[in-house]
Amino acid sequence: MKIKKLTSGGFTLLEILIALTLSALIMLMLAMGMNLVVKEWTRSSNRLDDSIDKVLVLLQIERAIQGAFPYTYKDRDENKNYIFFEGDEEKMSWISTVSPGRQSGLMAWQLLPNDEKSGIDIRIVPALAGNPTERLEKHATAITVLQTYKAYFEYLYIDEIIEEDTKWLKTWSAQKQQGLPNAVRVHFTNNVEEPFEIVIVIQSYRHQKMTRIKP
C-alpha cells in the first residue's frame, strides 16, 4: 500500500508579507492620487468662486455707474445749485438710482483705493438733502472688493454741438462742468493677471438741468 504525500495549499509567511506590502503600496498610491484630485478640485472651485465674485462685483459697479443721476444740491454759502459728480484718476463719487440692497430712493456711491492700497473700497449712503461728500467720508457703509486690484478712472466728454470734439479726461467735476460725463472708463490692474477695462455709458447724461461747460 502506497502512502501519498500531502502538500499544503496555503501561503507561506513570505508570500503573505509581500502581498500585504503590495496592497499597502497600492492603497498609498490611491490615497495620494485622490488627495491630488481633491486639492485640484478645491483650487478649481476656489478659482471659479473668485471669478463669479469678481463678475458680480463688476456688474454691480457697472449698473451703479450706468444709473448715475444728475442730482442737484444747493450750496448755501454760494447760494447756487450744483450737480453732484466728482472724479479723478483713483476716486469717483456720484449719485445713482441703483441700490445694492434694493432700497428706495437715490444712493450716493464712492469708489476709492483701500487704505492699505490693496483692493477697492465701495462706500454707499442714502442721498439726502445737501452735498453728500461729508456723509460719504464719515457715515457710509464701506465694503472692500477685488482685493488684489487697483482701479483707474477716465471720463468721456462729447461736445453736443461739435461731436468731433471728444476726449477722455482724467478728472471730472460736475460742480464746474454742470453736468455728467457721457461715459466712464475704468481700468483694472493687479500684479498677477492681465489688466482689463470696462466702458460704461451713463444713461442720464442727456437729462441735465444745466448747460454743461466745455472743458
LOVO-996159 format. One line per 10 residues: number of its first residue (from 1); their letters; for each residue x, y, z of N, C-alpha, C. Coordinates in steps of 0.02 Angstrom, whole numbers, plus 32768, in hexadecimal, padded with zeros to 4 digits. Layout:
% residues N
NUM	A	X:Y:Z:X:Y:Z:X:Y:Z ~ ...
This chain:
% residues 215
1	MKIKKLTSGG	802A:7FC5:8000:8000:8000:8000:802D:803E:8000 ~ 801F:806B:7FCD:8047:80A6:7FC8:8027:80E0:7FED ~ 804E:8108:8011:8036:8143:8036:8048:8181:800F ~ 8014:81A7:7FFC:8020:81E5:7FD7:8033:821E:8006 ~ 8063:8246:7FF0:8079:827E:8018:804A:82B9:800D ~ 802F:82D2:8044:8000:830A:803F:8027:834C:803B ~ 8015:8375:8009:8036:83B7:8003:8006:83EE:801A ~ 8021:841E:803B:7FF8:8455:8057:7FE5:8486:801F ~ 7FA4:849B:801D:7F8C:84CC:7FEB:7F8D:8513:8006 ~ 7FA8:8521:8040:7FA9:8564:805E:7FE3:858E:8045
11	FTLLEILIAL	7FE8:85CC:8060:801D:85FB:804F:8053:85FA:8084 ~ 808D:8606:806E:80C4:860B:809E:80C2:8651:80BE ~ 80E6:8658:80F5:80E9:8699:8117:8107:86CF:80EB ~ 8139:86BC:80C2:8159:86ED:8095:8128:8706:8061 ~ 8100:86D7:8045:80CF:86EB:8012:809A:871B:8031 ~ 8086:870D:806E:8054:8738:808F:8071:877E:809A ~ 80B1:8781:80B1:80D0:87C2:80BC:80D6:87EA:807B ~ 80EA:87C7:8044:80EF:87E9:8003:80AC:8804:7FED ~ 8077:87DC:7FF5:8034:87F1:7FE1:801C:882D:8009 ~ 802A:882C:804B:8017:8864:8075:803C:88A3:8061
21	TLSALIMLML	807D:889B:8052:80A5:88D5:803E:808B:88F3:7FFD ~ 807C:88C9:7FCC:8062:88E1:7F8C:801E:8903:7F96 ~ 7FF5:88E5:7FC0:7FB3:8903:7FCD:7FBA:8948:7FEE ~ 7FE9:894C:801E:7FF4:898C:803F:800D:89C1:800D ~ 803A:89AD:7FE0:8054:89DC:7FAE:801D:89F3:7F7F ~ 7FF2:89C5:7F6A:7FBA:89D7:7F3E:7F8B:8A07:7F60 ~ 7F7A:89F8:7FA0:7F4D:8A23:7FC6:7F6B:8A68:7FCF ~ 7FAE:8A6B:7FDB:7FD0:8AAB:7FE4:7FCF:8AD3:7FA3 ~ 7FDA:8AB2:7F6A:7FD8:8AD4:7F2A:7F92:8AEE:7F1B ~ 7F60:8AC6:7F2B:7F1B:8ADB:7F20:7F09:8B17:7F4C
31	AMGMNLVVKE	7F21:8B15:7F8B:7F13:8B4C:7FB9:7F35:8B8C:7FA1 ~ 7F74:8B86:7F8B:7F98:8BC1:7F72:7F76:8BDD:7F34 ~ 7F61:8BB1:7F07:7F3E:8BC7:7ECB:7EFC:8BEA:7EDB ~ 7ED7:8BCD:7F0A:7E98:8BEC:7F1F:7EA4:8C2F:7F40 ~ 7ED9:8C34:7F68:7EEA:8C73:7F88:7EFA:8CA9:7F55 ~ 7F1F:8C97:7F21:7F2F:8CC7:7EEB:7EF0:8CDD:7EC6 ~ 7EC3:8CAD:7EB9:7E84:8CBE:7E97:7E5A:8CED:7EC1 ~ 7E57:8CDF:7F03:7E2F:8D0A:7F2F:7E4D:8D50:7F32 ~ 7E91:8D56:7F37:7EB1:8D97:7F3A:7EA5:8DBE:7EFA ~ 7EAC:8D9C:7EC1:7EA1:8DBE:7E80:7E58:8DD3:7E79
41	WTRSSNRLDD	7E2B:8DA9:7E90:7DE3:8DBA:7E8E:7DD6:8DF7:7EBA ~ 7DF5:8DF9:7EF5:7DEC:8E32:7F22:7E07:8E71:7F04 ~ 7E44:8E6C:7EE5:7E61:8EA7:7EC4:7E34:8EBF:7E8B ~ 7E1B:8E90:7E64:7DEF:8EA2:7E2C:7DAF:8EC2:7E46 ~ 7D93:8EA6:7E7C:7D56:8EC2:7E99:7D62:8F09:7EB4 ~ 7D9C:8F12:7ED5:7DAC:8F54:7EEF:7DB5:8F87:7EB7 ~ 7DD7:8F71:7E80:7DDF:8F9E:7E47:7D9C:8FB0:7E29 ~ 7D70:8F7E:7E25:7D2E:8F8B:7E0A:7D07:8FBA:7E36 ~ 7D0A:8FAF:7E78:7CE8:8FDB:7EA7:7D02:9022:7EA2 ~ 7D45:9029:7E9D:7D63:906B:7E97:7D4D:908D:7E56
51	SIDKVLVLLQ	7D4A:9066:7E21:7D35:9082:7DE0:7CED:9099:7DE3 ~ 7CC2:9071:7E02:7C7C:9084:7E08:7C74:90C2:7E33 ~ 7C99:90C4:7E6B:7C96:90FF:7E97:7CAD:913E:7E72 ~ 7CE3:9137:7E4B:7CFE:9171:7E26:7CCB:9189:7DF3 ~ 7CAC:915A:7DCF:7C7A:916E:7D9D:7C3F:9191:7DBD ~ 7C28:9177:7DF6:7BEF:9196:7E18:7C00:91DC:7E31 ~ 7C3D:91E6:7E4B:7C52:9228:7E61:7C55:9258:7E26 ~ 7C72:9242:7DEE:7C77:926C:7DB4:7C33:927E:7D98 ~ 7C05:924F:7D99:7BC1:925D:7D82:7B9F:9290:7DAF ~ 7BAA:928B:7DF0:7B8C:92BB:7E1F:7BA9:9301:7E15
61	IERAIQGAFP	7BEB:9305:7E0C:7C0A:9346:7DFF:7BF1:9362:7DBD ~ 7BED:9338:7D8A:7BD5:934F:7D48:7B8E:936A:7D4C ~ 7B63:9346:7D6F:7B1D:935C:7D75:7B19:939E:7D9C ~ 7B41:93A4:7DD1:7B3E:93E1:7DF9:7B56:941E:7DD2 ~ 7B8B:9417:7DAA:7BA3:944F:7D82:7B73:945D:7D49 ~ 7B5A:9428:7D2B:7B29:9431:7CF5:7AEC:9456:7D0D ~ 7ADA:944D:7D4C:7A9F:946E:7D68:7AAF:94B1:7D89 ~ 7AE9:94CE:7D78:7AFA:9510:7D94:7AC3:9543:7D85 ~ 7AB3:956C:7DB6:7A7A:959A:7DB1:7A92:95E2:7DBC ~ 7A79:9611:7D95:7A8D:9658:7D9E:7A6D:9677:7DDB
71	YTYKDRDENK	7A81:965F:7E14:7A66:9677:7E54:7A80:96BD:7E63 ~ 7A53:96EA:7E71:7A67:9730:7E80:7A5F:973E:7ECA ~ 7A8D:9766:7EE4:7A8A:977D:7F29:7A9A:97C7:7F2A ~ 7A88:97E8:7F60:7A93:9831:7F64:7ACC:983F:7F94 ~ 7AFD:9864:7F7B:7B34:987C:7FA5:7B1C:98BB:7FC8 ~ 7B14:98B5:800A:7AF8:98ED:8030:7B28:9929:8033 ~ 7B69:991B:8032:7B99:9952:8035:7B98:997B:7FF5 ~ 7B93:9959:7FBC:7B93:997C:7F7C:7B4D:9989:7F62 ~ 7B1C:996A:7F83:7AD6:9971:7F6D:7ACE:995C:7F23 ~ 7AEE:9923:7F12:7AEA:9909:7ECE:7AD9:98BF:7ED0
81	NYIFFEGDEE	7ABB:98A7:7E9A:7AAC:9861:7E93:7AE3:983F:7E6A ~ 7AF7:9803:7E80:7B2B:97DE:7E5E:7B14:9796:7E54 ~ 7B2E:9777:7E1F:7B25:972F:7E14:7B5E:970A:7E37 ~ 7B4E:96D2:7E56:7B81:96AD:7E7B:7B9E:9675:7E51 ~ 7BDC:967B:7E3F:7C03:9646:7E1F:7C4B:965D:7E1F ~ 7C75:963D:7E48:7CBB:9652:7E4F:7CE7:9615:7E44 ~ 7D19:961D:7E18:7D45:95E4:7E0C:7D8B:95FA:7DF6 ~ 7DBC:95D2:7E0A:7E00:95DA:7DF0:7E18:9595:7DDA ~ 7E59:958C:7DD4:7E73:954C:7DB9:7E67:9511:7DE9 ~ 7E66:951D:7E2A:7E62:94E5:7E59:7E23:94E6:7E84
91	KMSWISTVSP	7DFA:9518:7E7E:7DC1:951F:7EAA:7D86:953D:7E84 ~ 7D4A:9523:7E91:7D0F:953C:7E6F:7CD3:953B:7E9F ~ 7CAD:9572:7E9F:7C71:9577:7ECA:7C37:958F:7E9E ~ 7BFE:9570:7EA7:7BC4:9582:7E7E:7B84:956B:7EA0 ~ 7B4C:9582:7E84:7B0A:956D:7E9C:7AEC:953E:7E68 ~ 7AD0:9506:7E80:7AB6:94D4:7E53:7A6F:94C0:7E66 ~ 7A4A:94AB:7E34:7A07:9490:7E40:7A0B:9447:7E57 ~ 7A47:942A:7E57:7A50:93E3:7E67:7A64:93DC:7EB0 ~ 7A43:93AE:7ED2:7A52:939F:7F18:7A62:9355:7F1E ~ 7A9A:9341:7F3E:7AAA:92FA:7F44:7A78:92D3:7F6D
101	GRQSGLMAWQ	7A57:92F5:7F9C:7A25:92D4:7FC5:79DE:92E0:7FAD ~ 79D7:92FA:7F6F:7996:9309:7F52:796E:9339:7F7E ~ 7992:9368:7F9E:796F:939A:7FC5:7951:93CE:7F97 ~ 791D:93ED:7FAD:78FD:9421:7F85:7923:9462:7F8C ~ 7920:948C:7F59:7942:94CC:7F5B:7987:94CA:7F3D ~ 79A4:9504:7F34:79E7:950A:7F18:7A1C:94F8:7F4B ~ 7A54:94DE:7F32:7A8C:94CB:7F5D:7ACC:94EE:7F46 ~ 7AF4:9505:7F77:7B35:9522:7F68:7B69:94EA:7F6A ~ 7B91:94E6:7F35:7BC4:94B2:7F2E:7C09:94D3:7F2D ~ 7C3A:94AC:7F42:7C80:94C3:7F3D:7CAD:9487:7F34
111	LLPNDEKSGI	7CDA:948B:7F02:7D0D:9458:7EF6:7D51:9478:7F02 ~ 7D7A:9457:7F29:7DBD:9471:7F38:7DEA:9438:7F4F ~ 7E2D:9443:7F4E:7E5A:940E:7F63:7E51:93FE:7FAD ~ 7E5B:93BE:7FBD:7E5B:93AA:8003:7E94:93CD:8028 ~ 7E8B:93D8:8069:7EBF:93FA:8091:7F03:93D7:808D ~ 7F02:9395:8084:7F40:936F:807F:7F57:9368:8037 ~ 7F37:938D:8009:7F48:938B:7FC2:7F43:9345:7FA5 ~ 7F16:931D:7FC2:7F0A:92D9:7FA9:7EBF:92CE:7FA3 ~ 7EA5:92DA:7F69:7E5E:92D3:7F5F:7E3C:9316:7F57 ~ 7DFB:9313:7F4B:7DD2:934F:7F3E:7D9B:9353:7F71
121	DIRIVPALAG	7D95:938D:7F90:7D5F:9399:7FC0:7D22:93B6:7F9C ~ 7CE8:9399:7FAB:7CA9:93B4:7F93:7C84:93D1:7FCF ~ 7C75:9412:7FCC:7C4F:9432:8001:7C0A:9446:7FE7 ~ 7BD8:9438:800F:7B93:9446:7FFA:7B6D:9465:8034 ~ 7B46:9498:8025:7B1D:94B9:8058:7AE0:94D7:8035 ~ 7AA7:94DA:8056:7A6D:94FA:8036:7A7B:9543:8024 ~ 7A63:9557:7FEA:7A6D:959C:7FD3:7A36:95C8:7FF1 ~ 7A46:95E7:8029:7A16:9614:8049:7A21:965A:802D ~ 79FF:968B:804A:7A06:96D0:8032:7A4D:96E9:803E ~ 7A65:9712:8011:7AA7:9731:8019:7ADE:9709:7FF8
131	NPTERLEKHA	7B1A:9722:7FFF:7B56:9702:7FE2:7B67:96C3:800A ~ 7B68:9689:7FE9:7B73:964A:800E:7BBC:9639:801B ~ 7BEB:9665:8009:7C32:9655:8010:7C45:9643:8057 ~ 7C30:966B:8088:7C43:965E:80CD:7C25:961D:80E6 ~ 7BE7:960F:80D4:7BC8:95D0:80EA:7BEA:9593:80CA ~ 7C00:959A:808D:7C24:9563:806D:7C65:9554:8092 ~ 7C87:9587:80A9:7CC8:957E:80CA:7CC2:9568:8112 ~ 7C8C:957A:8134:7C87:956E:817C:7C52:953A:8190 ~ 7C1D:9534:8168:7BE4:950B:817F:7BD1:94D4:814E ~ 7BF5:94CD:8117:7BE2:949B:80E5:7BF8:9455:80FA
141	TAITVLQTYK	7BD2:9423:80E4:7BE5:93DD:80ED:7C1A:93CD:80BA ~ 7C55:93B5:80D1:7C8D:93A7:80A5:7C96:935C:809C ~ 7CA0:9347:805E:7CAD:9300:804E:7CEB:92FE:8022 ~ 7D1B:92D2:8033:7D57:92CA:800A:7D4C:9290:7FDA ~ 7D56:929E:7F99:7D4D:926A:7F66:7D8B:9267:7F3A ~ 7D8F:9232:7F12:7DC7:922A:7EE3:7E0A:9239:7F06 ~ 7E18:9211:7F3A:7E4F:9220:7F68:7E93:9229:7F47 ~ 7EA0:9209:7F0F:7EE2:920E:7EF0:7EE4:9242:7EB8 ~ 7EAE:9266:7EAE:7EAA:9293:7E74:7EAF:92DD:7E88 ~ 7EC2:9305:7E57:7EBE:934E:7E5B:7E94:9366:7E21
151	AYFEYLYIDE	7E6E:939B:7E2C:7E43:93B6:7DF8:7E57:93FD:7DE6 ~ 7E56:940D:7DA5:7E65:9450:7D8D:7E2D:9466:7D5F ~ 7E18:94A5:7D67:7DDC:94BD:7D45:7DED:94F3:7D11 ~ 7DC6:94F2:7CDB:7DC7:9527:7CA9:7D7F:9539:7C98 ~ 7D74:9577:7C82:7D31:9591:7C78:7D29:95AE:7C32 ~ 7CF6:9596:7C0F:7CED:95A9:7BC9:7CC6:95EB:7BC3 ~ 7CE4:9619:7B9E:7CC3:9658:7B8D:7CB5:9659:7B43 ~ 7C76:9667:7B30:7C63:9670:7AEA:7C3F:96B2:7AE5 ~ 7C58:96DC:7ABA:7C38:971D:7AAF:7BF6:9711:7A8A ~ 7BBF:972D:7AA5:7B7D:9722:7A87:7B76:9745:7A43
161	IIEEDTKWLK	7B9E:9778:7A37:7B9A:979D:79F8:7BCD:9782:79C7 ~ 7C0B:977C:79DD:7C41:9762:79B2:7C52:971C:79CB ~ 7C30:96E9:79AF:7C37:96A5:79C8:7C7E:968A:79BE ~ 7CA4:96A8:798F:7CE9:9691:7986:7D15:96A3:79C1 ~ 7CFD:96D3:79E9:7D23:96E8:7A24:7D16:96B6:7A5D ~ 7D35:967E:7A58:7D2C:9648:7A88:7D6E:963A:7AAB ~ 7D6E:9634:7AEC:7DAC:9628:7B10:7D9F:9603:7B51 ~ 7DD0:95DC:7B66:7DCF:95BB:7BA7:7DF6:95E6:7BD8 ~ 7DD6:95F9:7C0F:7DF4:9625:7C40:7E09:95FE:7C7E ~ 7E3F:9615:7C9E:7E57:95F4:7CDB:7E2F:9608:7D18
171	TWSAQKQQGL	7E0D:9641:7D15:7DE4:9658:7D4E:7DA1:9671:7D33 ~ 7D70:9670:7D60:7D2E:968B:7D4E:7D0E:96A8:7D8D ~ 7CFA:96E7:7D88:7CD7:9708:7DBF:7C96:9723:7DA3 ~ 7C5E:9706:7DB8:7C1D:971E:7DA1:7C0F:9763:7DBD ~ 7C30:9774:7DF4:7C28:97B8:7E10:7C42:97EC:7DDE ~ 7C76:97DA:7DB9:7C90:9807:7D86:7C70:97FA:7D42 ~ 7C69:97BA:7D30:7C4E:97A9:7CEF:7C02:97B3:7CEA ~ 7BE1:97B2:7D24:7B98:97B8:7D27:7B77:9781:7CFF ~ 7B92:9745:7D03:7B74:970C:7CE1:7B9B:96CD:7CEE ~ 7B80:9696:7CD6:7B9F:9654:7CDD:7BCA:9645:7CA1
181	PNAVRVHFTN	7BFD:961B:7CA9:7C22:9604:7C6E:7BF7:95D6:7C44 ~ 7C08:95D0:7C04:7BE1:95A3:7BD8:7BED:955A:7BE9 ~ 7C29:954B:7C01:7C3A:9506:7C13:7C76:9507:7C42 ~ 7C80:94CF:7C63:7CBA:94C6:7C8F:7CDF:9488:7C79 ~ 7D21:948E:7C74:7D4B:9454:7C64:7D73:9442:7CA3 ~ 7D6F:9403:7CB7:7D91:93EC:7CF4:7DC6:93B8:7CE1 ~ 7E04:93C6:7CF2:7E3B:9398:7CE7:7E48:9371:7D28 ~ 7E4C:932F:7D23:7E5B:9305:7D5D:7E9F:92E3:7D52 ~ 7ECB:92E9:7D83:7F0E:92CA:7D7D:7F1F:92A7:7DBE ~ 7F49:9273:7DB9:7F69:9255:7DF3:7FAB:9236:7DDD
191	NVEEPFEIVI	7FCF:9217:7E0B:8011:91FD:7DFB:8011:91B6:7DE3 ~ 7FD6:9198:7DDC:7FD2:9151:7DCA:7FB3:9148:7D85 ~ 7F78:9164:7D7B:7F53:9159:7D3D:7F5C:9193:7D0D ~ 7F45:9187:7CCF:7F48:91BB:7C9C:7F17:91F3:7CAF ~ 7F2B:9232:7CA4:7EFC:9269:7CB2:7EC1:9267:7C82 ~ 7E89:9283:7C97:7E4E:9286:7C6D:7E29:92C6:7C7D ~ 7DFA:92D8:7C53:7DD4:9316:7C5D:7D8B:930C:7C49 ~ 7D60:9336:7C65:7D1A:9337:7C51:7D07:937F:7C42 ~ 7CDD:9389:7C10:7CC4:93CB:7BFD:7C79:93CB:7C0A ~ 7C63:93FC:7C32:7C1E:93FE:7C49:7BFE:943F:7C31
201	VIQSYRHQKM	7BCB:9439:7C08:7BA6:9474:7BF0:7B75:9489:7C26 ~ 7B75:94C9:7C37:7B47:94E4:7C69:7B06:94F7:7C46 ~ 7AD1:94D5:7C58:7A92:94DD:7C34:7A72:9522:7C3D ~ 7A7F:9542:7C76:7A5E:9581:7C85:7A87:95BF:7C74 ~ 7ABD:95B6:7C4E:7AE8:95F1:7C42:7AC3:9625:7C18 ~ 7A91:9612:7BF1:7A6C:9642:7BC8:7A36:9666:7BF1 ~ 7A24:964A:7C2A:79ED:9667:7C52:7A09:9696:7C86 ~ 7A2E:96C7:7C70:7A4D:96F7:7C9E:7A22:9735:7CA2 ~ 7A22:9754:7CDC:79F9:978F:7CE6:7A20:97CF:7CD6 ~ 7A62:97C8:7CCD:7A8C:9802:7CC2:7AB6:97F9:7C83
211	TRIKP	7ACE:9830:7C68:7AF8:982C:7C2D:7B3E:9818:7C41 ~ 7B57:97E4:7C22:7B99:97CB:7C34:7BCF:97F8:7C16 ~ 7C02:9805:7C3E:7C38:9830:7C2A:7C6E:9807:7C07 ~ 7C87:9821:7BCF:7CBC:97FE:7BAA:7CFD:9801:7BD1 ~ 7D1E:97C7:7BD9:7D5D:97C6:7BFF:7D96:97E5:7BD7
